[in-house]
Amino acid sequence: MTAATHPPADTLSAFGRGELPPDELATVADHVAACADCCAALGDVRDDSLVGLLRELRTPPDDRTNATPAGSTPSVLAFPDARSVLADHPQYRLLDQLGEGGMGVVFRAEHKVMGRVVALKVMAPHLTEKPSAVARFKKEVSAAGRLNHPNIVTAHDAGEAGGLHFLVMEYVEGVSLDKLVAKKGPLPVPQACQFVRQAAQGLQHAHDKGMVHRDIKPQNLMVTRKGHVKVLDFGLARFARDAAEHPPEGSSASTRLPPTAVTGMNMIMGTPDYLSPEQARCAAVDIRADVYSLGCTLYFLLTGRAPFEGAGSVFDKILAHATEPQPSLAATRLDVPGGLELVLAKMTAKDPAARFATPADVAAALAPYARGEGAGTQPVVEAAFAPAPPAVTPPAASTLVPDPPPTDVIVRARPAKKRKKAARSAWTPARWAALAGVLVAVLIGGLVVRAALKKPPPTTAATTPTPEPPRAAAAAPPAKSVAATKPTEPAPNPWRGAPPQVLFVLPTKGLYPPDYAPVRERLEAAGVGVKVAVGPPPPFGPFEPGYSYPKKDGPPTPPVRADLVFGADIDLTPVRALVFVGEDVGEFVGPSPKGQATGQVIRRAREKNLVIGGICTGQLVLAKHGVLDGKTVARSPYSEQYAGRFGVPYPAPQFTLDDAPVRTAGRVVTAAGPEHAAAFADALAAALRE
């Protein structure tokens, strides 16, 4: 298409709104990029992302970076010094600056009262200049505050000071995945899949709450020293997009985007390197847009570069995401399983309907590769998204057992039976007579020996009474019985006396089953008796007395039936160990009557020298009631995450945290989380034997 043949007005308008099909999009884009008249005609079209980007690309570079028209919105980072504005804040003390970007600046700060270190993000003023923008900001922050998952950074607080709005988030000691790859290069396949799988689990939790991130990229995924991945900036991507689409009154069209095209695309609909095709078209998006961006992130972790990094301009990258096939992993890495290539292709399908429907499906598909499986060419998880069952059937299965060999085996086996019959027929009458003679001699000898044994010995002073025959007869049956039952007899009881009994104290609501069920199963397999205690249910919700109800967004498991009612007067006489598990342990650490009863029960357990255990946030119960004082404890990232929520200092100077997954300190056993449930049960059993 030349400049003389301009596209029709409706086509140009559809192009400006991002509604053209891929085959027409490339042609019109090439024409508009070279035609000043058509580019100017786009000024009458609504200021969508593609239009704003084209204007940005048509602006000379010097004008884009240095010149600021009079009366326009200031640059994103040109706002008052946040450190001076927040210097006298009553709640937070700024420590140092962590970074800055298109949405503002991030500080490491400390809560003055609680002593908790947090990440404090100060929003750029141009995002919150209008009252409507402030309302949107508060709405998104409120929604993000309802997210509660180990793989999502927790939003603690939000506020305003000196006209600056800020968000207070969990401080994560770690590194973003883009910096990790920059330092170490492409990651091993299991590690990359594990990181993306954890991010998918966090996104699934947000999806269950009705939220979409819209800006998934390596920069927004943090990994801790222990390999825990956390998703950053939930809710802020949509807020920034809304702020860009509703600029402050009085700003001109040329200043609606930030100074650079990259920042503008990031604020309106995501980062171009990881942008889904529907976001580029400004179409409605759902969780599948995050699935696409997560697939691009997986490609980056495995190759060290974004899928279309070499496309050139921002517009070229957007066009590539919409029209070009995903680059092959096999062209870059020879150790990537063929099945993983199929998983990535499904994550990054151009059509959202062809992708995984939810992040949970992505996590399930990546699970074998995160464990280091699936090294062959046949995809282990292909059945998760292939409609036809034969897709997972090994090729040419019938050739593994050809027809001739079974026939040969049957033919060779029959002569062997005939030879045995022929051998038996070789016994002659003379041989039978000899065998009968031997048997008669053995029988006569046996009778003679029996008669000799029955004759009483001579009675003398030195002789002892003859043992009674019944004793000898009674000794024989046990040996015979043991021999008969040996194959099915269970392992001997390893406990001295009666097996010990462990009492699990479960929360009435908010139980995390993986902290409890595997521990119980392993203890019972070791011969330990297990009982469950649950307190009275709260006066709200569908909670039936006598049950512990799992958390709503946890694994779909039924409630656990309790054996005892937990209270201050619970009978600990038969108990040898007391165990607390996660997740919602607020009822055991608060000032309520149930929290006070917990302290009394723990005090009695310590007086009886019982073993006391805590896994995951169950450690917070032990920390609250002084059980961990002076002990070395297995560091639990979950306890660190929820400590502020339950008002329990963790970590605290009273005890020492250790990176070991399970620690035994005297009569106290602690475990980091559900992934160490089996080791936790073994440590409890070992402590019971002492």
Secondary structure by P-SEA (a helix, b strand, c coil): ccccccccaaaaaaaaaccccaaaaaaaaaaaaacaaaaaaaccccccaaaaaaaaaacccccccccccccccccccccccccccccccccccccccccccccbbbbbcccccccbbbbbbbccccccccaaaaaaaaaaaaaaaacccccccccccccccccbbbbbccccccccaaaaaaacccccaaaaaaaaaaaaaaaaaaaaacccccccccccccccccbbbbbcccaaaaaaaaaaacccccccccccccccaaaaaaacccccccccccccccccccaaaaaaaaaaaaaaaacccccccccccaaaaaaaaacccccccccccccccaaaaaaaaaaaccccccccccaaaaaaaaccccccccccccccccccccccccccccccccccccaaaaaaaaaaaaaaaaaaaaaaacccaaaaaaaaaaaaaaaaaaaaaaaaaaccccccccccccccaaaaaaacaaaaaaaaacccccccccccccbbbbbbbcccccccccccaaaaaaaaaabbbbbbbbccccccccccccbbbcccccccccbbbbccccccccccccccbbbbbcccccccccccaaaaaaaaaaaaaaaaccbbbbccaaaaaaaaacccccccccccaaaaaacccccccccccccccccccccccccbbbbccccaaaaaaaaaaaaaac
